Amino acid sequence: MRFIFGYLMVCFCVSFAWGEAYQWPMNAKPALTSTFGEYRGGRLHAAIDLKTWGKEGFPVVAVSDGYVWRVRTSPWGYGRVVYVQLKDGRFAVWAHLSGFSDGIEKYVREEQDRRETYSVNLYFRPDQLPVKKGDVLGFSGSTGIGVPHLHFELRDGDHRPINPLTQGFDISDTTPPTLSAIGLVPLNAQSVVQGTQDPQAFALGWNKKKGQFTHTDTLTVWGQVGVGVRVYDRADASMLTNKLAPYRIRLIVDEKEVFATTFDEFGYGVTHHGELDRNFMMSQRGLGRFHNLYRKAGNYLPFYGSYRIGDGVLHAGGRATRTGLVLPRGIHRVKILAEDVQGNISEAVVVVRVAELPHIQTLDVQWLDQAITVRAKLHQAQRARFFYSQDEGQTWRSLGKWLSASGDLKRTLRHIQNAIYRLRVVSVSGQEAFVTFVSPIQQPPTLACMTAFFPTFSVVKIKTDKPLSGLPHVFANYPDGQKRALRVKQVDLLAYEAVVEFDARVQGDIDVEVQSDGAMISAPVVQQAITKRQGGTVASGDDMARVRFERDGVYETLFGRVIEERSLVDERMVGTAYRLMPDDVAFEKAEVILRYPDGVSDTSKVGIYTWNKKKGWVFVDIGRDSGMYAVNGEVKHLG
């Protein structure tokens, strides 16, 4: 039985561009639970969701004259939904309804009885179900998916979603957005933020005196860096319960706008590009959901006005470029403005320093009985100083004063038995680098490597069981015969890092070779290049798992790998689990193919699942390729 709440019927009217007025789509107090352009698991929200306070049965009404164009019922998705073509040529959509008006319900029941099924999809002529503004179309509910609410869309004549809040469907909103964090993302192997290649999030706090959100520290960047922001808005009627997306975000550097996003409208054909509007990598790495304030390759959403692919990227210390902004060395002021539809604006200001990290390129030590001679080649260093430790690096004592240092450094030090020496250098901007060394080792060290992967490069992390006599020598051996010496950075007494840049011109694994004090270790770095123009396949070593990309399946060159994951064991598994990478890069689409081993008797129950730490096994697909004895499924990322 349909239940209609008894209350005073209040008509909320809103204006639109032709001078008429749309009526509010539901006879209930206007309140939002979510808004247009919010991120919804790989797609963008094409509507506003209206609050019904956990109840069902509020009348939903025609916002303008028109006719019922389509009605659909389904246990999934939109549930019970009504589409009305308005007299201005646009379409309006009311979804998740608990029921329809009597006139609509009659057609639905007849079709359900005729087809003997709940799910029906009906289209109508203009003369079948005409409606006037304010006519009741149905009643709010929770059918399909979700808790009780009304999902309301406004579309243009080509069914492209339009932000209803820009068309006069006003909501009382006197609160400006909240900017909670700024994200800085190194975009290639030569780029760093605060001395590391990792994407980083920095908390923003409200500065009452300045009337803006700020971060307390100056942030140091170098190379190509993308900026992101974590931001939300609130509206008055749902202030305590719902966080909403902002309407507009602007990136301003040194008082010049370099990028802007405005959530006005988009097409369903590019809704999955929400993975490019938001920062997929930061989300996958547990840093939160950030809006990208730069335009990534493949992003064809219409939110960015005249800004092109590559715009918004900061080229810190770089040269002139056709897109993005070149930032010379020094201090710069980065401002982010977030605005809601009602014009409430908040700003965040962060100070960044453009400076290259100092680096100790080479170190040569000559050991004598009473003294040692140290020669070092330095890059971007201003000062240098030597230290020594006799308690395995727990405490350090200085050997002389700070030295002026740039380029080549030569110094004679006294020989201290069983000491660990450290050369520490500092740049003009105050950034540091160091290297430790000991007298030649009699017993070779034990070396170990692990690899951290990024979209276009990897960082090889080297561990040793004892201090070394200097920097280890690290080489990348490419499949085409190239051998490249890699820059090595010491990060701890027993830890070093080297960056390996992927090369799309070379197919196959890169063999990384580490040498030090008579010890040598090699580690393969898997890189299988998939290009936008050609596509390609990434496969496991045993060829039991593949990821196949068609032409235009990736937005830009992707470097993939499939690795056996033997640590994941479940009695329900058929065969071995595989880790598909990169798991932090979005793409247009790919086909995952997993072959099952011989001896599987009932293949009808075999499917593809992905492991989620919070949810456990999550179903992906159950496609069949009987010729390959495999299951397959389509995915848009490997995370």
FENMOCOR-V25325 format. One record per backbone hydrogen bond with DSSP energy under -0.5 kcal/mol. NH is the residue of the N-H (numbers start at 1). CO is the residue of the C=O. E is the energy in kcal/mol with one decimal. If there is no record, write none. Layout:
# FENMOCOR-V25325
nh co e
NH CO E
NH CO E
This chain:
# FENMOCOR-V25325
nh co e
4 2 -0.5
5 3 -0.5
7 5 -0.6
10 8 -0.8
11 9 -0.5
12 10 -0.6
13 11 -0.6
14 22 -6.0
16 20 -1.4
19 16 -2.4
22 14 -3.6
23 63 -1.8
24 12 -5.4
27 59 -2.8
28 26 -2.2
33 49 -2.8
34 49 -1.1
37 45 -2.9
38 35 -1.2
40 43 -3.3
45 38 -3.0
48 152 -2.3
49 34 -2.3
50 48 -0.5
50 150 -3.3
51 31 -2.8
52 148 -0.5
55 52 -2.0
57 140 -2.6
60 138 -2.3
61 25 -1.6
62 135 -2.3
66 131 -2.3
67 85 -2.0
68 129 -2.7
69 67 -0.6
69 83 -2.1
70 83 -1.7
71 122 -2.4
72 81 -2.2
73 120 -2.5
79 76 -2.5
80 97 -0.6
81 72 -2.5
81 79 -0.5
82 94 -2.2
83 70 -3.0
84 92 -2.6
85 67 -2.4
86 84 -0.6
86 90 -3.0
87 65 -2.0
89 86 -2.0
91 155 -2.2
92 84 -2.5
93 153 -2.2
94 82 -2.3
95 151 -2.3
96 78 -2.7
97 80 -2.6
98 139 -2.8
99 139 -1.0
101 137 -2.4
105 101 -3.2
106 102 -1.9
107 103 -0.9
108 104 -2.0
109 105 -2.9
110 106 -2.0
111 107 -2.1
112 108 -2.6
113 109 -2.7
114 110 -2.3
115 111 -2.4
116 112 -1.5
117 112 -1.3
120 73 -0.8
120 118 -0.6
122 71 -3.2
124 69 -2.0
128 125 -1.6
129 125 -0.9
131 66 -3.0
134 62 -2.5
135 132 -2.6
137 60 -3.1
138 60 -1.2
139 99 -2.3
140 58 -2.9
141 96 -0.6
141 149 -0.7
143 96 -0.7
145 77 -0.7
145 143 -1.3
149 141 -2.0
150 50 -2.0
151 95 -1.3
151 149 -0.5
152 48 -2.7
152 150 -0.7
153 93 -2.1
154 162 -0.6
155 91 -3.3
156 160 -2.2
159 156 -2.1
161 159 -0.6
161 266 -0.6
162 154 -3.5
163 264 -3.1
164 162 -0.7
166 163 -1.7
167 164 -1.6
169 164 -1.6
170 168 -2.4
176 174 -0.5
178 232 -3.5
179 177 -0.5
180 178 -0.7
180 230 -2.3
181 230 -1.2
182 202 -2.4
183 228 -2.8
184 200 -2.5
185 226 -2.6
186 184 -0.5
187 224 -2.8
191 188 -1.5
192 222 -2.4
193 196 -2.7
194 220 -3.3
196 193 -1.5
200 184 -2.5
202 182 -2.8
204 180 -2.6
205 214 -2.8
207 212 -2.9
208 206 -0.8
211 207 -2.0
212 207 -1.4
213 347 -2.9
214 205 -2.7
215 349 -0.8
219 351 -2.4
221 353 -2.6
222 192 -2.0
223 316 -2.6
225 223 -0.6
225 314 -2.7
226 185 -2.6
228 183 -2.6
229 291 -1.6
230 181 -2.7
231 229 -0.6
232 178 -2.1
233 244 -3.1
236 172 -1.5
237 172 -0.6
238 235 -0.9
239 236 -1.3
241 238 -1.1
242 238 -2.2
244 233 -3.3
247 339 -2.5
248 339 -2.2
249 261 -2.4
250 337 -2.6
251 259 -3.0
252 250 -0.5
252 335 -3.2
253 256 -2.8
254 333 -2.9
256 253 -1.3
258 251 -2.9
259 251 -1.3
261 249 -2.7
262 303 -2.2
263 247 -2.7
264 262 -1.6
266 161 -1.6
270 267 -1.7
271 268 -1.0
273 270 -2.0
274 271 -1.4
275 272 -1.6
276 273 -1.9
277 273 -1.7
278 274 -2.4
279 290 -2.6
280 275 -0.8
280 278 -1.1
283 279 -1.7
284 280 -2.6
285 281 -1.7
286 283 -1.7
287 282 -2.8
288 282 -0.5
290 288 -0.7
291 229 -3.0
292 277 -3.1
293 227 -2.9
295 311 -2.3
296 294 -0.7
299 296 -1.9
300 298 -0.9
304 301 -0.5
305 302 -0.5
307 304 -2.2
310 295 -2.8
311 308 -2.2
313 310 -1.3
314 225 -2.9
315 313 -0.6
315 325 -3.5
316 223 -2.6
316 314 -1.1
317 315 -0.6
317 327 -3.5
318 315 -1.6
325 313 -2.8
327 315 -2.1
328 326 -0.6
330 354 -1.8
332 352 -2.8
334 332 -0.6
334 350 -2.9
335 252 -3.7
335 333 -0.6
336 348 -2.6
337 250 -2.2
338 346 -2.6
339 248 -2.9
340 344 -1.9
343 340 -2.0
346 338 -2.5
348 336 -2.4
349 213 -2.6
350 334 -2.9
352 332 -2.5
352 350 -0.5
353 219 -2.9
354 330 -3.2
355 221 -1.8
355 353 -0.8
359 379 -2.4
361 359 -0.9
361 377 -2.2
362 377 -1.1
364 375 -3.1
366 373 -2.7
367 365 -0.5
368 366 -0.5
368 371 -2.4
372 413 -3.0
373 366 -2.4
374 372 -0.5
374 411 -3.3
375 364 -2.9
376 409 -2.7
377 362 -1.7
378 376 -0.6
378 407 -3.8
379 359 -2.5
382 426 -3.0
383 426 -2.1
384 403 -2.1
385 424 -2.1
386 399 -0.6
387 422 -2.3
388 397 -2.5
389 420 -2.2
394 391 -1.0
397 388 -2.7
399 386 -3.1
400 398 -0.5
403 384 -3.5
405 382 -2.9
408 406 -0.7
409 376 -2.8
411 374 -2.3
413 372 -3.0
415 370 -2.0
416 414 -0.7
417 415 -0.6
419 416 -1.4
420 389 -2.5
421 419 -0.5
421 437 -2.9
422 387 -2.5
423 435 -2.9
424 385 -2.7
424 422 -0.6
425 433 -2.8
426 383 -2.2
427 431 -2.7
430 427 -1.6
433 425 -1.9
435 423 -1.8
437 421 -2.2
438 468 -0.7
444 442 -0.5
447 445 -0.6
448 463 -2.2
450 461 -1.8
452 459 -2.6
453 451 -0.5
454 457 -2.5
458 500 -2.5
459 452 -2.9
460 458 -0.6
460 498 -3.1
461 450 -3.2
461 459 -0.6
462 460 -0.6
462 496 -2.8
463 448 -2.8
464 494 -1.8
465 446 -1.1
473 515 -2.8
474 472 -0.5
475 513 -2.5
476 484 -2.8
477 475 -0.6
477 511 -3.1
478 476 -0.7
478 482 -2.5
481 478 -2.1
484 476 -2.5
486 474 -2.8
489 497 -2.8
490 434 -0.5
491 495 -2.1
492 495 -1.6
495 492 -1.3
496 462 -2.3
497 489 -2.6
498 460 -1.7
499 487 -0.6
500 458 -3.1
501 499 -0.6
502 456 -2.0
506 503 -1.6
507 505 -0.5
508 527 -1.0
510 525 -2.8
511 477 -2.6
512 510 -0.7
512 523 -2.9
513 475 -2.9
513 511 -0.5
514 521 -3.2
515 473 -2.8
516 519 -2.4
519 516 -2.4
521 514 -2.2
523 512 -2.5
525 510 -3.5
526 524 -0.6
528 560 -1.6
529 527 -0.5
530 558 -3.1
531 535 -0.9
535 531 -2.5
536 549 -2.5
538 547 -2.6
540 545 -2.4
543 540 -1.3
546 593 -2.6
547 538 -2.7
548 591 -3.0
549 536 -3.4
552 532 -3.0
553 550 -1.9
558 530 -2.8
559 455 -0.6
560 528 -2.7
560 558 -0.7
561 581 -2.4
562 539 -0.5
563 579 -2.3
565 577 -2.9
566 564 -0.6
568 565 -1.1
569 567 -0.8
573 570 -2.0
575 573 -0.7
579 563 -3.6
580 578 -0.6
581 561 -2.8
581 579 -0.5
585 582 -0.5
587 636 -2.4
588 553 -1.1
589 553 -1.6
590 635 -2.1
591 548 -2.7
592 590 -0.5
592 633 -3.1
593 546 -2.8
594 631 -2.7
595 544 -3.0
595 593 -0.5
596 629 -2.3
600 597 -0.9
601 599 -0.7
603 601 -0.7
605 602 -0.9
606 603 -1.5
608 621 -3.0
610 618 -2.5
612 610 -0.5
612 616 -2.8
616 612 -3.0
618 610 -2.8
620 608 -2.9
621 608 -1.1
623 632 -1.8
625 630 -2.2
628 625 -1.0
629 625 -0.7
630 625 -1.6
631 594 -2.5
632 623 -1.2
633 592 -1.6
635 590 -2.5
638 582 -0.6
638 585 -0.5
